[in-house]
Amino acid sequence: MREWQVGDPIGDGNDIGVPDIPYMDYLKNSEDDEIPHNHNHIDTRKSKELQEESWKLREKGNLSEALRYINSAIYYNPNDDENWNIKGIILWDTGKKYVDKFYEAVKCFDNALLINPNGKTLKRNKAMCIFEWGGILYQLNDFDEAMVKVNEALSLIDDKKSDDYAYALNLKSCIHSVNFNYDEALECVNKALEIFPNNKTFINNKESYIKNGHITDEDTLCDMADYNIKLGNDKKSSKYYRDLGFKF
């Protein structure tokens, strides 16, 4: 099964025929998902077929049917971590419209990690799901809860020099800025820029924090002059040098 990648599209979806698959009453409320203990119905081959079909449906954007299929796959093999991973991804996709689904998605990744505690893809999926949850909460102006989620995501990302970590730091800087904590915002975005130094979004955010926070220390202004020189933005770099007292 292909690993999920950041930016995978949900798609527009389409309706297709549904095979004869069992309805599992224990999965009626996915909020109560847990790994079932009754193994009398285990059929790994059938589970894998349903899993693959579920992924195809998810790629076509048919999330409700994809969820039906993966629930059936879980019924036939609840001990396959990829089943729980795919269900988590489907619910994650759904959470982009219905934010409460993020909670259920994270529970699915937790189930997958109970089966495969060292799964790097599972760990990353959980971290990035929580990061995106934080981003949506930020857009909904729930800044306190957004900060909780981004801090959780940062704690879960293993590679502290990865783009994932940089983007999470940038989101944290944005949350600080809406609370007028510009020094903290600047500290976070600076750490993000150490990882991803030419990211224009990060640089623009940094400029905003400097302006709105009336930050005028020499090191910060020199940094911004240097960034803009690297980006070929002579007009902006000249402004920062003038702020430092240089004449042109």
Phi, psi and omega in degrees: 000133183293140178290138176295142178238144175302131179096358176304133181285151172279320180090179183264340175086157173202156182268136176226171180293150181249126179286177179281096180238148185289147172265125185257110183298330182290347178255010182302318175251099187294346177295340181260018183306136169204162181288117181288157185252352179275111185258015183292340185255013184300129176212092187294325180295312180296322179299317181294321178298315179294323178299313181296321179293322179299317181295320177299317179295320179298318180294333177275355179088006181271078191289324181295318178287323176301321179293321176300314182295316183289330173298321178292320177300319178295321178302316183279339175205087181286353183259014175264112183298331180292329175300312181291325178298313181294320177298320177300318180295318180298315179293326175300312176304315181296327180297341178293341175249328182234096193299334181295341181289342177299321180300315180293322179299315181297323178298323178293317177296325177297319177297318179298321181286336173295325180278320183228078188299338183259011182292110183295319179296320180297316180297317181293318180300316179299313182298314184286331173297314179294322176300312181292326174303314177300320179297320179290321176299323176299315179295332178273007179067021174265073192290325180296314181288328176299320179294321177301315183291317182292325176294322177295317179299316179300323181289337184267341182283117185290317184271103183282004176243015184271162174300323178305313182294321179297316180294324178293319176298320179297318177299318178299321178297322179296319179295318176301320186293322180290341175265011177065023176266072190288328177296316178293321178299317180295321178298317181293314183291330175297319177295322177296321181288335174296328180275318189229073194293337183253018180287115186293327178297315179297317180296316178298320178297317180300316178299321179296318181293322178297314182293308185288331180268001180052046181272124187230016181292150188298317182299316181296315181294323176296317178303314183291325176298316180295317179302315183288330173298316180297327181274358179077017181263080186295327182296315180290319181297322178297322179300314182294323178294323177296320178298333179276354177102004178280146178249142180237000000 
